[in-house]
Amino acid sequence: MSRTALIVIDVQESFRVRPNWAAVNHPDIAERVDRLVHAARDSGDLVVWVLHTEPGTGGAFDPAEGHVRLIEGLAPIEGEPLITKTSHNAFTTTNLQQLLTQHGVTDLVISGIRTEQCCETTARVASDLGYEVVFVSEATATTPLPHWTMPADATLDEILADPRTLSPEVVTERTEYALAGRFATIRALDELTAVPVAS
């Protein structure tokens, strides 16, 4: 028998304090994820919350700065694990796989920030670990992706002005192309949150 877990990855205030959040594709990411969370709870699925931390860096992901917390409006309920990671994927530096095994989970639904980074990487690793993975692109968010030669301190205006920068829409499409049929099944938000019609 299959059991599903919804993995909510890095939907945290850290991203909202960075300048590039002004160009995020889904500023309403918390509301989108919340729809999935309610649908998962209604179905009796496990919800696992993941936060990214970079201790000692003094940046937005350093817990000491106070931004490593879920975006306002999101909160675990009793029995829902909240774990912190220091790697891009949600497995390597956490006890996520152990948690999922304890709960008999076989299928994962992936949501969160950023589409092509922590969400995609988690989906790939999960697939390699043997999980059936559903990737809900509409419940992920990302920002314009600069060319790899762009200086790390480039401003958002400079990033947006560079013709080599990939838009969030293109980034999302590329992620879907890379995952679909290999690592995950792409599903629509409305499809996963639809209220069943009573017969």
Secondary structure as UniProt FT lines:
FT   STRAND          4..9
FT   HELIX           13..16
FT   HELIX           19..23
FT   TURN            27..28
FT   HELIX           29..42
FT   TURN            43..44
FT   STRAND          46..52
FT   TURN            55..56
FT   TURN            60..61
FT   HELIX           63..65
FT   TURN            72..73
FT   TURN            78..79
FT   STRAND          82..85
FT   TURN            92..93
FT   HELIX           96..102
FT   TURN            103..104
FT   STRAND          107..113
FT   HELIX           115..119
FT   HELIX           120..128
FT   TURN            129..130
FT   STRAND          132..141
FT   TURN            148..149
FT   TURN            152..153
FT   HELIX           156..161
FT   TURN            163..164
FT   HELIX           168..179
FT   TURN            181..183
FT   STRAND          184..186
FT   HELIX           189..193
//
